Amino acid sequence: MKHLDMIEKMTLEEKAAFLSGKGEWDTRDIPRLGIPSVFCSDGPHGIRKQAGAGDHLGLNESLPATCFPTAATIANSWDVNLGKEIGEALGKEAAVLDVQVLLGPGLNIKRSPFCGRNFEYFSEDPYLSGKMAASYIRGIQSQGVYACPKHFAVNSQELRRMAMNAVLDERALREIYLTGFEIAVKEGGAKAIMSSYNQVNGIYANENQHLLLDILRKEWGFDGIVITDWGGSNDHVKGVKAGSTLEMPAPGLDLARQILSAIEDGELTMEELDDCVDDLLDAVFTVSEIHKIKKAHFDEAAHHKLAKKAAAESAVLLKNADHILPLNAGCKVAVIGDFAAEPRYQGAGSSMVKPTKIETIENSITEYDLQVAGVSRGYRRTGEADEVLKKEALNLVSTADVILYFFGLDELSESEGLDRTHMRIPQNQIELLQSILQVNENIVGIMSAGASVEMPWQKNCKAILHGYLSGQAGASAMLDILTGKTNPSGRLAETYPIRYEDTPALRHFPSTERNAEYRESIYVGYRYYDTSKVRVQYPFGFGLSYTEFTYSDMKTDSQGVTLNVTNSGNMDGAEVVQLYVGLPNAIVFRPEKELKGFIKVFLKTGESRKVHIPFDDKTFRYWNIKTNCWEEEMGTYRIMVGASVNDIRLEAEWEVEGTTSEYPYHPARLPYYYTGIVQQISDLEFETLLGYPIPEGKWTGELTSNDAICQMYYAKSGLARFIYNRLTSIKKKSEERGKPDLNILFIYNMPFRALAKMTAGAVSMDMVDGIVAVVNGQFFRGMKKIIGGFFGNARANKAYERRLSGKKGKTR
């Protein structure tokens, strides 16, 4: 124990209160012992520190900070050095803004394109996600700021995210949903982890000992702090027993009193409590010491330049028919699209950053050697028809050589707090595109979106440049690519299916009841499409360049693969060389191929370079549920190097001896898992994979404190149903306006218990029990409990505060 002397000086009340936040973003200080408070802030792609009163949804004004491209964008760079640079910049800005814990990066797996928060996550692939996250973490923590990767674990949907149970097999958990976090911890050295809202196989992530103790701390050697997602604690005592360190934001002293009671009745040991206190003390003292010398400012211009570099490296050229790009000098262009005047450069929700400056295409294009015939918004981004704007655009396009059409997903299409209901770009944007084609066929589409979309319209564009959500400097980055100042080098970090009906989790996302069943198991993203031979629009790892690259002379040994990569075209550029591994006729079912390494290499025209992609402990492993550990299957593996999962250029074989003869599955009992055709897995086959019956997930009978407020649809109380209908009406109206009401979305999807976690101590769990009783039709019993709980909680809080302020309390 690192801080035993300090722990021995703390009263029991101080210890219990120390493990929960004092305010929306800060930890509890203890002035009499010189224990300071530290400040947490959202920051996956920029620091979001609010100037006034804090709120976790970003509704109040934030201080200016650099808005870098989102994680979904940067993942397309496949450049860990770039990730570290961005992390360093984020760490510097955090230090200047007096932030000690940066809540990010987000590396949940993109299980389905429908997840509304996919813009904030790196990839559908855990290896790429982990490597990029580790690079961010190394950069952030090099500046004395703790990084806090999130959300641990299996957080793949926004709908009822605080009241949802992820049901999945242990192998999928290990190989797909935990591997990225493993890399973030072991290679990135993360000093904090944020636990997720949801249950994992029936146990809330924040109190899940299998996740937090067995895997995170014991197997991976994590010695940092675990922080709950905001309002994400279910049972604070169980959380402490599992090694969860800090409950946020400010649940009040009712939670501290629960710890005191648990110590008294033996449910929680003093050793378990002290271990968590020690971890938090270590974090508080470490970051506070580093931040004693506070920098006054950061280099805004340099960070803006880095944001531009990041956007340029991450943009993906999807199509370039007739080599329409790069544009010729002096080319006459018409700029069409609302996004050209008002860019969509980041997602919505808790990650929203107030940029230090923001570029637009409309303002930036005048700095390039292009003739601009004019700029027209052309459509309303919220989807309404506007014939005046449409006519204006069509009049303009006939006068230009090339149309630069800026389009994509609007703010309502993807946001924290709600999942997507389709993968289409708003129809009014596509109708305008089709109308432009009738006038001028030289259309270059420049897309803005944080997740994959259906693209039946792609034939209408000669070229498609996908900038994703490119941050505050995205406009000039896109223009540099369009004009040939920069050669595009981004490669897709997720698959673009032809239609949503082709996706593996189609029938089980989002979950309609309590359970989210992960019946597709390990077949997420390209692992499914590639194995089951489903045709896609654009494969994982795909991206075009203005030059050509050739691969040759591949050699394989026990250390990995080496090969020569040559820029055989006529423009300097960068290539992403991708290593995939597969085992034909495997005894243990597995995908056709899996990403096991990559490297981004910049080459001048005609330059050739030998590159090495190493094997590591993850190259051949799979999780064996029979031996309960990582194993390697004996066999002759395919070692494949290519420019995407569907573009394998070189291949070799490699013999692996294997580590066990105990195999976990009987192929006859899991026929569809052995083929990869997993869209319609039966109950029996899923239960065979799980090793136990599928848990009951339907809402029946009375609601509980763990049910979401939106489930008041089922309430016995007429008052509760009235509140549900009112919330639903407000929610729908905000969606019709094209701007989601994040407060309503959060309330709508949160469980009743969160009322005791998010109200700074004003509501106790006894009061929550009373509220639930009212909802279940027991009005008088419930109101008695609410009223009694209110006064009892207020008295208990005052008494506790008196003891914390200096009155003698219980000690160790």
C-alpha positions in Angstrom: 0.0 0.0 0.0 1.6 3.3 -1.2 -0.2 5.7 1.2 -0.6 3.8 4.4 0.4 6.8 6.5 -2.3 9.0 5.0 -4.9 6.2 5.2 -4.3 5.8 8.9 -5.0 9.5 9.4 -8.3 9.3 7.6 -11.6 8.8 9.4 -13.9 6.0 8.2 -16.3 8.7 7.1 -13.6 10.4 5.0 -12.6 7.2 3.3 -16.2 6.4 2.4 -16.9 9.9 1.1 -13.6 10.1 -0.8 -14.6 7.4 -3.2 -17.3 9.5 -4.9 -17.2 12.9 -6.6 -17.7 16.3 -5.0 -19.1 18.0 -8.1 -20.0 17.3 -11.7 -16.3 16.9 -12.7 -14.1 17.1 -9.5 -13.2 14.6 -6.8 -13.7 15.2 -3.1 -10.8 17.1 -1.4 -10.0 16.7 2.3 -8.3 20.0 3.4 -7.4 18.9 6.9 -5.1 16.3 5.5 -3.9 18.3 2.4 -5.7 15.9 0.0 -6.5 18.1 -3.1 -9.3 17.7 -5.6 -8.6 16.7 -9.2 -10.6 17.7 -12.2 -11.9 15.3 -14.9 -13.0 16.4 -18.3 -14.4 14.8 -21.5 -11.8 14.8 -24.2 -11.8 12.0 -26.8 -10.9 14.6 -29.5 -10.7 17.9 -27.6 -10.9 19.2 -24.1 -14.5 20.0 -23.0 -14.1 22.0 -19.8 -17.1 24.1 -19.0 -16.6 27.7 -18.0 -19.6 27.8 -15.6 -21.7 25.2 -14.0 -20.7 21.7 -15.2 -23.1 19.3 -16.8 -22.1 15.9 -18.3 -23.9 16.4 -21.6 -22.1 19.6 -22.7 -25.1 21.8 -22.7 -23.3 24.7 -21.0 -20.6 26.8 -22.7 -17.1 25.3 -22.7 -13.7 26.9 -22.8 -12.1 27.1 -26.3 -9.9 24.1 -27.2 -8.6 22.5 -30.4 -11.3 20.3 -31.9 -9.3 17.4 -33.5 -11.0 14.9 -35.8 -13.0 12.3 -33.9 -11.6 8.8 -33.2 -13.6 7.2 -36.0 -11.7 9.6 -38.3 -8.2 9.2 -36.9 -8.5 5.4 -37.0 -8.6 5.8 -40.8 -5.1 7.1 -40.7 -3.7 3.8 -39.3 -0.9 5.9 -37.9 0.1 5.4 -34.3 2.7 8.2 -34.5 -0.1 10.6 -35.4 -2.2 9.2 -32.5 0.6 9.9 -30.1 1.0 13.5 -31.5 -2.7 14.2 -31.0 -2.5 12.7 -27.5 0.4 15.0 -26.6 -1.5 18.0 -27.8 -4.6 16.9 -25.8 -2.4 16.4 -22.7 -0.9 19.9 -23.1 -4.3 21.5 -23.5 -5.7 19.6 -20.5 -2.8 20.8 -18.4 -3.3 24.5 -19.4 -7.0 24.2 -18.7 -6.3 22.6 -15.3 -7.7 19.2 -16.2 -5.9 16.2 -14.5 -7.9 13.3 -15.9 -8.9 13.2 -19.6 -12.0 11.0 -20.2 -11.0 9.2 -23.3 -10.2 7.8 -25.8 -13.3 5.8 -26.6 -12.6 2.3 -28.0 -15.8 0.4 -27.9 -16.2 -1.9 -30.8 -18.5 -0.9 -33.7 -20.7 -4.0 -33.5 -23.4 -2.4 -35.6 -23.5 0.7 -37.8 -26.6 1.7 -35.9 -24.8 2.7 -32.7 -25.3 6.4 -32.4 -21.9 7.0 -30.8 -19.8 5.2 -33.4 -18.2 8.5 -34.4 -16.5 8.5 -31.0 -15.0 5.0 -31.4 -12.0 3.8 -33.5 -13.0 0.7 -35.3 -14.9 -2.6 -35.7 -11.5 -4.3 -35.2 -10.1 -4.7 -31.7 -6.4 -4.8 -32.7 -6.6 -1.5 -34.6 -8.7 0.1 -31.9 -6.2 -1.0 -29.2 -3.1 0.2 -31.1 -4.7 3.6 -31.8 -6.0 4.0 -28.3 -2.5 3.1 -26.8 -0.9 5.7 -29.0 -3.3 8.4 -27.7 -2.8 7.3 -24.1 1.0 7.4 -24.4 0.8 11.0 -25.8 -1.7 12.2 -23.2 0.1 10.7 -20.2 3.5 12.1 -21.4 2.1 15.5 -20.3 1.3 14.4 -16.8 -2.4 13.9 -17.4 -4.1 10.6 -16.8 -5.9 9.2 -19.8 -9.1 7.3 -19.1 -10.1 4.9 -22.0 -13.7 4.0 -22.1 -16.3 2.4 -21.8 -15.2 -0.9 -20.1 -16.8 -3.0 -21.5 -19.3 -4.3 -24.2 -21.0 -0.9 -24.6 -22.3 -1.1 -28.1 -25.7 0.6 -28.1 -27.0 4.0 -26.8 -30.7 2.9 -26.4 -31.3 2.1 -22.7 -27.5 2.0 -22.2 -27.8 2.2 -18.4 -30.4 -0.5 -18.2 -29.2 -3.1 -20.7 -27.6 -6.5 -20.3 -25.0 -7.6 -22.8 -25.3 -11.4 -23.2 -22.3 -12.9 -25.0 -19.9 -15.8 -24.9 -16.6 -15.6 -23.1 -14.6 -16.0 -26.3 -16.3 -13.0 -28.0 -15.8 -11.0 -24.8 -12.1 -11.8 -24.8 -11.2 -11.7 -28.5 -13.5 -8.8 -29.7 -14.6 -6.6 -26.8 -11.6 -6.7 -24.4 -8.6 -7.0 -26.7 -8.5 -3.3 -27.5 -8.6 -2.4 -23.7 -5.9 -5.0 -23.1 -3.6 -3.3 -25.6 -4.5 0.1 -24.1 -3.5 -1.0 -20.6 -0.5 -3.1 -21.4 1.0 -1.1 -24.2 -0.5 2.3 -23.6 0.0 2.2 -19.8 -3.4 3.7 -19.1 -3.6 4.9 -15.5 -7.4 5.1 -15.4 -10.3 3.2 -17.0 -14.0 4.2 -17.2 -16.5 1.4 -16.6 -19.5 1.2 -18.8 -23.2 1.6 -17.9 -24.4 -1.8 -19.0 -24.5 -5.2 -17.4 -22.2 -7.9 -18.8 -23.8 -11.3 -18.6 -26.1 -10.1 -15.8 -23.6 -8.2 -13.7 -23.1 -4.4 -14.0 -19.7 -3.6 -15.5 -18.8 -1.4 -12.6 -19.3 -4.2 -10.0 -18.3 -7.1 -12.3 -15.4 -8.8 -10.5 -14.7 -11.0 -13.5 -14.0 -7.8 -15.6 -12.4 -5.5 -13.0 -10.5 -7.9 -10.7 -9.9 -11.2 -12.6 -9.1 -9.7 -16.0 -8.2 -6.0 -15.6 -6.2 -6.0 -12.4 -4.9 -9.6 -12.1 -4.4 -10.7 -15.7 -3.4 -7.4 -17.2 -1.6 -5.9 -14.2 -3.6 -2.7 -14.2 -2.7 -0.6 -11.1 -4.7 2.6 -11.8 -8.1 3.8 -10.9 -11.5 2.7 -12.2 -14.0 5.6 -12.7 -17.7 5.0 -13.2 -19.4 6.5 -16.3 -21.4 9.4 -15.1 -24.3 8.0 -13.2 -23.2 4.5 -14.1 -22.9 3.0 -10.6 -25.5 0.5 -9.6 -24.4 -0.7 -6.1 -21.5 1.3 -4.7 -20.5 -1.3 -2.2 -20.3 -4.0 -4.8 -18.3 -1.6 -7.0 -15.7 -1.1 -4.2 -15.5 -4.8 -3.6 -14.8 -5.3 -7.3 -12.0 -2.6 -7.3 -14.0 0.3 -8.7 -12.3 3.4 -7.3 -14.4 6.5 -8.0 -18.1 6.9 -8.4 -19.0 10.0 -10.5 -20.3 12.6 -10.8 -21.7 13.6 -7.3 -23.9 11.0 -5.8 -24.0 12.6 -2.4 -23.4 11.1 1.0 -26.1 8.5 0.9 -23.6 6.4 -1.0 -20.9 7.0 1.6 -23.4 5.9 4.3 -23.9 2.6 2.4 -20.2 1.9 2.6 -20.3 2.6 6.4 -23.1 0.2 6.8 -21.4 -2.4 4.6 -18.3 -2.2 6.8 -20.4 -2.5 10.0 -22.2 -5.7 8.8 -19.1 -7.3 7.2 -20.3 -7.1 3.6 -17.2 -4.9 2.8 -13.9 -5.4 4.5 -11.6 -2.6 5.6 -8.9 -4.0 3.4 -11.1 -3.7 0.3 -12.0 -0.1 1.2 -8.4 0.9 1.9 -7.2 -0.7 -1.3 -9.6 1.6 -3.3 -8.7 4.6 -1.2 -5.0 4.0 -1.7 -5.4 3.8 -5.5 -7.3 7.0 -5.6 -4.9 8.8 -3.3 -2.0 7.7 -5.5 -3.8 9.1 -8.6 -4.7 12.4 -6.8 -1.2 13.0 -5.4 0.5 12.0 -8.7 -1.4 14.3 -11.0 -1.6 17.1 -8.5 2.2 17.2 -8.0 2.8 17.3 -11.7 0.3 20.1 -12.2 1.7 22.4 -9.5 3.6 24.3 -12.3 0.7 25.3 -14.5 1.3 26.5 -18.1 -0.5 29.6 -19.0 -1.4 28.8 -22.6 -0.9 26.3 -25.4 0.1 27.0 -29.0 -3.2 27.3 -30.7 -1.7 27.8 -34.2 0.5 24.7 -33.9 -2.4 22.6 -32.7 -4.6 23.8 -35.5 -1.9 22.8 -37.9 -1.8 19.4 -36.3 -5.6 19.1 -36.5 -5.3 19.8 -40.3 -2.5 17.2 -40.7 -4.7 14.7 -38.8 -7.7 15.4 -41.0 -5.6 15.1 -44.2 -4.0 11.8 -43.2 -7.4 10.3 -42.2 -9.5 11.2 -45.2 -10.4 8.2 -47.4 -10.6 8.5 -51.2 -13.3 5.9 -52.0 -13.7 6.5 -55.7 -11.8 8.4 -58.5 -13.2 7.5 -61.9 -11.5 9.0 -64.9 -8.8 10.4 -62.5 -11.0 13.5 -62.0 -8.9 14.1 -58.8 -6.7 15.9 -58.2 -8.3 18.9 -59.8 -6.4 20.7 -62.5 -5.0 24.2 -61.6 -7.5 26.9 -62.6 -10.3 24.4 -62.8 -13.7 26.1 -62.6 -15.7 24.6 -59.7 -19.2 25.0 -58.3 -19.4 24.5 -54.5 -22.7 22.9 -53.5 -23.9 21.8 -50.1 -24.9 23.2 -46.7 -21.8 21.5 -45.2 -19.6 23.8 -47.3 -20.9 26.8 -45.5 -21.5 25.2 -42.1 -19.2 22.1 -41.7 -20.2 19.0 -39.7 -16.9 18.4 -38.1 -17.7 16.6 -34.8 -20.3 14.5 -33.2 -23.0 15.4 -30.7 -23.1 14.8 -26.9 -20.6 14.8 -24.1 -17.7 15.0 -26.5 -18.7 18.4 -28.1 -15.7 20.8 -28.2 -15.8 24.6 -28.6 -13.1 25.0 -31.2 -10.4 27.7 -31.1 -11.3 28.5 -34.7 -13.3 26.8 -37.4 -12.5 26.6 -41.1 -15.2 26.4 -43.8 -14.9 25.4 -47.4 -16.7 28.6 -48.4 -14.1 30.8 -46.8 -11.0 28.6 -47.4 -11.4 27.8 -51.1 -10.5 31.3 -52.2 -6.9 30.5 -51.1 -6.5 27.8 -53.8 -5.8 27.9 -57.5 -9.4 27.3 -58.5 -12.0 29.4 -60.3 -15.1 29.4 -58.0 -18.2 29.7 -60.1 -20.2 30.2 -56.9 -21.3 28.6 -53.6 -24.8 27.4 -52.9 -26.2 25.6 -49.8 -28.5 23.6 -52.1 -30.4 21.7 -49.4 -31.4 22.0 -45.8 -29.3 19.7 -43.6 -32.3 18.8 -41.5 -34.0 17.1 -44.4 -36.8 19.4 -45.4 -37.4 20.1 -49.1 -36.4 23.6 -50.3 -37.1 24.2 -54.0 -35.5 27.7 -53.9 -32.2 26.3 -52.6 -32.3 23.4 -55.1 -33.0 25.7 -58.0 -30.2 28.0 -57.0 -27.8 25.1 -57.0 -28.9 23.7 -60.3 -28.5 27.1 -62.0 -24.9 27.3 -60.7 -23.7 23.8 -61.6 -24.2 24.3 -65.4 -21.5 27.0 -65.4 -18.7 24.9 -63.8 -16.3 22.2 -65.0 -16.5 20.2 -61.8 -19.0 20.1 -59.0 -17.8 19.9 -55.4 -20.7 18.4 -53.6 -20.5 18.6 -49.8 -23.0 16.3 -48.1 -23.4 13.7 -45.4 -25.1 12.9 -42.1 -26.7 15.7 -40.1 -26.4 16.2 -36.4 -29.6 14.2 -35.5 -28.3 11.2 -37.5 -25.6 10.3 -34.9 -25.4 11.4 -31.4 -24.7 10.2 -27.9 -28.0 9.1 -26.3 -29.7 7.6 -29.3 -29.1 5.0 -32.0 -29.6 5.3 -35.7 -32.7 3.9 -37.2 -31.3 3.6 -40.8 -28.0 4.0 -42.7 -29.2 6.5 -45.3 -28.0 10.0 -46.0 -31.0 12.4 -45.8 -33.1 11.9 -49.0 -33.1 15.6 -49.9 -29.3 15.6 -50.3 -29.5 12.5 -52.6 -32.3 14.0 -54.7 -30.2 17.1 -55.2 -27.2 15.0 -56.2 -29.3 13.1 -58.8 -30.7 16.4 -60.1 -27.2 17.8 -60.5 -26.2 14.7 -62.5 -28.7 15.6 -65.1 -27.0 18.9 -65.6 -23.3 18.2 -65.0 -21.8 14.6 -64.6 -18.4 15.8 -63.2 -19.4 15.5 -59.6 -16.9 15.0 -56.8 -18.7 14.1 -53.5 -17.1 15.1 -50.3 -18.8 13.3 -47.4 -19.0 14.2 -43.7 -20.2 11.4 -41.4 -18.9 9.6 -38.3 -20.1 6.1 -39.3 -20.8 3.9 -42.3 -23.7 4.7 -44.6 -25.5 3.0 -47.4 -24.3 4.3 -50.8 -26.7 3.3 -53.6 -26.1 6.8 -55.0 -22.3 6.3 -55.3 -22.6 5.7 -59.1 -23.7 9.4 -59.4 -20.3 10.7 -58.3 -17.1 10.4 -60.3 -15.1 10.7 -57.2 -15.9 10.3 -53.5 -13.7 11.7 -50.8 -14.8 10.8 -47.2 -13.5 13.2 -44.6 -15.5 11.6 -41.8 -15.8 14.2 -38.9 -12.6 16.0 -39.6 -12.3 18.6 -36.8 -11.8 22.3 -36.9 -9.3 22.3 -39.7 -11.0 19.8 -42.0 -11.9 22.3 -44.7 -8.3 23.1 -45.8 -7.3 19.5 -45.3 -10.0 18.4 -47.8 -9.1 21.2 -50.2 -5.4 20.2 -50.1 -6.4 16.7 -51.1 -8.8 17.8 -53.8 -6.1 20.0 -55.4 -3.3 17.5 -55.1 -1.3 19.3 -52.4 -1.8 16.2 -50.3 -2.0 12.6 -51.5 -4.9 10.8 -49.7 -3.7 8.0 -47.5 -6.6 7.1 -45.2 -7.9 3.6 -45.2 -11.3 2.5 -43.8 -11.3 1.3 -40.2 -14.8 -0.2 -40.7 -16.6 -2.0 -43.4 -19.2 -0.3 -45.6 -22.0 -2.8 -46.2 -24.2 -2.5 -49.3 -27.3 -2.3 -47.1 -28.1 -2.6 -43.4 -29.8 -5.9 -44.0 -26.4 -7.4 -44.7 -25.0 -6.7 -41.2 -24.3 -9.5 -38.8 -26.2 -8.2 -35.7 -29.2 -7.3 -37.8 -31.8 -9.1 -35.8 -30.4 -8.3 -32.4 -29.5 -4.6 -32.5 -30.6 -2.6 -30.8 -32.1 -4.8 -28.1 -35.8 -4.4 -27.7 -35.9 -5.8 -24.2 -33.5 -6.0 -21.3 -31.0 -8.3 -23.0 -28.7 -7.4 -25.9 -27.9 -10.8 -27.3 -24.5 -11.0 -29.1 -25.5 -14.0 -31.2 -23.0 -13.2 -33.9 -20.2 -13.8 -31.4 -16.7 -13.1 -32.9 -18.1 -12.4 -36.3 -18.1 -8.6 -36.1 -17.5 -6.4 -39.1 -15.2 -7.8 -41.8 -14.8 -11.0 -39.8 -18.4 -11.7 -40.8 -18.5 -10.3 -44.4 -15.2 -12.0 -45.3 -16.0 -15.4 -43.8 -19.6 -15.7 -45.0 -18.8 -14.2 -48.4 -21.2 -11.3 -48.2 -20.5 -8.6 -50.8 -19.8 -5.1 -49.5 -19.6 -1.6 -50.9 -16.2 -0.9 -49.5 -14.1 -3.4 -47.5 -12.3 -2.9 -44.2 -8.8 -1.3 -44.9 -9.8 0.1 -48.3 -8.7 3.5 -49.6 -7.4 4.9 -52.9 -4.3 7.0 -53.5 -3.1 9.3 -56.3 -0.2 6.9 -56.8 0.4 3.2 -57.0 2.2 0.8 -54.6 3.6 -2.6 -55.3 4.5 -5.3 -52.8 7.3 -7.8 -53.3 9.8 -10.2 -51.7 7.8 -11.2 -48.6 9.6 -13.3 -46.1 8.2 -14.9 -42.9 10.1 -16.0 -39.8 9.3 -16.4 -36.1 9.6 -12.7 -35.6 7.1 -11.7 -38.3 7.0 -10.7 -41.9 9.3 -8.5 -44.0 8.6 -7.2 -47.5 9.5 -4.5 -50.0 7.0 -1.8 -50.7 7.5 0.4 -53.7 5.9 3.7 -54.8 5.5 2.8 -58.5 3.3 5.8 -59.4 4.1 9.4 -60.1 3.3 11.1 -56.8 4.8 10.9 -53.3 2.4 9.2 -50.9 1.8 6.9 -48.0 0.6 3.3 -48.0 -1.0 1.3 -45.2 0.4 -2.3 -45.3 -1.9 -4.7 -43.5 -1.1 -8.1 -42.1 -3.9 -10.7 -41.9 -3.7 -14.2 -40.5 -6.1 -17.2 -41.1 -6.1 -20.9 -40.5 -7.9 -23.0 -43.1 -9.9 -26.1 -41.9 -9.4 -25.0 -38.3 -10.7 -27.3 -35.5 -11.8 -24.2 -33.6 -14.2 -22.0 -35.6 -12.7 -18.7 -36.6 -13.0 -15.9 -39.2 -11.4 -16.4 -42.6 -8.8 -13.8 -41.7 -8.1 -11.4 -38.9 -5.9 -8.2 -38.7 -2.8 -8.9 -36.7 -0.5 -6.1 -37.7 -0.1 -3.0 -39.9 2.4 -0.2 -40.7 2.0 3.1 -42.5 4.9 4.0 -44.7 5.6 7.2 -46.7 7.4 6.8 -50.0 8.6 9.2 -52.6 8.0 8.5 -56.2 10.0 5.4 -57.3 11.2 4.8 -53.7 11.3 1.2 -52.3 11.6 0.3 -48.7 11.8 -2.9 -46.7 9.2 -2.9 -44.0 8.8 -5.3 -41.0 5.5 -6.2 -39.3 6.2 -8.2 -36.2 4.2 -11.1 -34.8 3.2 -10.7 -31.2 1.3 -12.5 -28.5 -2.0 -11.9 -30.3 -1.0 -13.2 -33.7 -2.2 -16.8 -33.4 -4.1 -16.9 -30.2 -7.8 -17.7 -29.5 -9.6 -17.9 -26.2 -10.2 -21.5 -25.2 -13.3 -21.8 -22.9 -12.3 -25.3 -22.0 -8.8 -24.5 -20.7 -9.9 -21.0 -19.7 -6.9 -19.4 -21.2 -5.3 -18.2 -24.5 -4.2 -21.0 -26.7 -2.7 -21.5 -30.2 -4.2 -24.1 -32.4 -1.8 -26.4 -34.2 -1.7 -26.0 -38.0 -0.5 -24.3 -41.2 -1.5 -20.7 -41.0 -2.0 -18.3 -44.0 0.1 -15.2 -43.5 -1.4 -12.5 -45.8 -0.3 -9.0 -46.6 -2.4 -6.6 -48.5 -3.9 -3.2 -49.0 -7.3 -4.2 -47.6 -9.0 -7.3 -46.2 -10.2 -8.0 -49.8 -6.9 -7.0 -51.5 -4.3 -9.5 -50.5 -1.1 -8.9 -52.4 1.3 -11.5 -50.9 0.8 -14.7 -49.0 2.9 -17.3 -47.2 2.4 -20.2 -44.8 3.6 -20.6 -41.3 3.6 -23.7 -39.1 2.4 -23.4 -35.5 2.9 -26.3 -33.1 -0.1 -25.5 -30.9 -0.4 -25.3 -27.2 -3.2 -27.7 -26.3 -5.1 -30.7 -27.6 -8.2 -29.8 -25.6 -10.6 -28.1 -28.0 -13.7 -26.3 -26.8 -16.3 -27.0 -29.4 -18.2 -29.8 -31.2 -18.7 -28.6 -34.8 -22.0 -30.6 -35.1 -23.5 -28.6 -32.3 -22.4 -25.2 -33.7 -22.9 -25.6 -37.4 -23.5 -22.0 -38.3 -20.7 -20.7 -36.2 -18.4 -22.9 -38.2 -19.6 -21.4 -41.5 -19.8 -17.8 -40.2 -23.4 -17.5 -41.3 -24.6 -16.0 -38.1 -27.5 -13.7 -38.9 -30.1 -16.2 -37.7 -28.5 -18.2 -34.9 -31.1 -20.3 -33.2 -31.8 -20.2 -29.4 -30.3 -23.7 -29.1 -27.1 -22.9 -30.9 -26.6 -19.7 -29.0 -27.2 -21.5 -25.7 -24.7 -24.2 -26.7 -22.1 -21.5 -27.3 -22.9 -19.7 -24.1 -22.9 -22.9 -22.1 -26.1 -21.9 -20.2 -29.7 -20.9 -21.0 -30.4 -17.5 -22.5 -31.4 -15.2 -19.5 -35.0 -14.0 -19.3 -35.0 -10.4 -20.7 -38.7 -9.5 -21.1 -40.3 -6.7 -19.0 -43.0 -8.4 -17.0 -44.7 -7.5 -13.7 -43.5 -4.6 -11.7 -40.7 -2.2 -12.7 -37.5 -2.0 -10.5 -35.0 0.7 -9.8 -32.8 -0.8 -12.6 -35.4 -0.3 -15.3 -35.2 2.7 -17.6 -37.5 5.6 -17.2 -38.7 5.0 -20.8 -40.1 1.7 -19.5 -42.8 3.7 -17.7 -44.7 2.7 -20.8 -45.4 -0.5 -18.8 -46.2 1.4 -15.5 -49.4 0.6 -13.5 -49.5 4.3 -12.4 -51.5 6.7 -14.6 -49.2 9.5 -13.4 -46.1 7.6 -14.5 -47.6 6.9 -17.9 -48.5 10.6 -18.3 -44.8 11.5 -17.5 -43.7 8.9 -20.0 -46.0 10.3 -22.7 -44.8 13.8 -22.0 -41.1 12.9 -22.2 -41.8 11.0 -25.4 -43.6 14.0 -26.9 -40.7 16.3 -26.0 -38.2 13.8 -27.4 -40.1 13.5 -30.7 -40.4 17.3 -31.1 -36.7 17.8 -30.6 -36.0 15.2 -33.3 -38.4 16.8 -35.7 -36.5 20.1 -35.2 -33.4 18.3 -36.2 -31.6 18.8 -33.0 -31.7 16.1 -30.3 -32.5 17.3 -26.7 -29.6 15.5 -24.9 -31.1 16.1 -21.5 -34.3 14.4 -22.5 -32.5 11.6 -24.2 -30.4 11.0 -21.1 -33.4 11.0 -18.7 -35.4 8.9 -21.1 -32.9 6.1 -21.1 -31.6 6.2 -17.6 -32.8 3.8 -14.8 -34.6 5.1 -11.8 -31.6 4.4 -9.6 -29.7 7.1 -11.4 -31.8 9.7 -9.7 -29.8 8.9 -6.6 -26.5 9.1 -8.5 -27.0 12.4 -10.5 -28.6 14.8 -8.0 -25.7 15.7 -5.7 -27.2 13.9 -2.8 -30.7 15.4 -3.0 -32.2 12.0 -3.7 -31.4 8.9 -1.7 -31.9 5.3 -2.7 -34.8 5.1 -0.2 -36.5 7.9 -2.1 -35.8 6.0 -5.4 -37.6 2.9 -3.8 -40.5 5.2 -3.1 -40.6 6.6 -6.7 -40.6 3.0 -8.0 -43.5 2.1 -5.7 -45.5 5.0 -7.1 -44.7 4.0 -10.7 -46.0 0.5 -9.8 -49.3 1.9 -8.6 -48.6 2.0 -4.9 -49.1 5.7 -4.6 -49.6 6.3 -0.9 -46.9 3.8 0.2 -44.5 5.3 -2.3 -45.2 8.9 -1.4 -44.7 8.1 2.3 -41.3 6.7 1.5 -40.4 9.6 -0.7 -41.4 12.2 1.8 -39.8 10.4 4.7 -36.7 9.6 2.7 -36.4 13.3 1.8 -36.3 14.6 5.3 -34.3 11.6 6.6 -31.7 12.0 3.8 -31.4 15.8 4.5 -30.7 15.2 8.2 -28.3 12.4 7.6 -26.4 14.5 5.0 -26.0 17.4 7.4 -24.8 15.2 10.1 -22.2 13.6 7.8 -21.0 17.0 6.5 -20.5 18.1 10.1 -18.3 15.0 10.8 -16.4 15.7 7.6 -15.8 19.3 8.5 -13.9 18.5 11.7 -16.2 16.8 14.2 -14.8 13.6 15.6 -15.9 10.6 13.6 -15.2 6.9 13.4 -11.7 6.0 12.5 -9.9 2.9 11.3 
